[in-house]
Amino acid sequence: MTAKIGNKHVAQHRGKKEREEIRKMNIAREALKIEAARAKYRNQQKGQRPQAVAAA
């Protein structure tokens, strides 16, 4: 939860440009996570688990 300034949340005081920058950063961060997940399971035979999971 965001901190408060009086009776308003900090997020309510952000400008349009700042909100857009945060949104773009979040989208980029999610894209990196998705790419890492895809790379982890790419070219696996059907029914096979990745080596890291199989060893655990």
C-alpha angles and dihedrals in degrees: 000000000000123000120257133240104203103309096337129086118239091240090064089061096054117112125238092253093051092049090050091051091050090049092051091048091051092050091049091048091051091048090055091050091049092049091050091051093048092049090051093058100031118124094008118149114246111273093015122120124215116269094247092055094042092053094051 
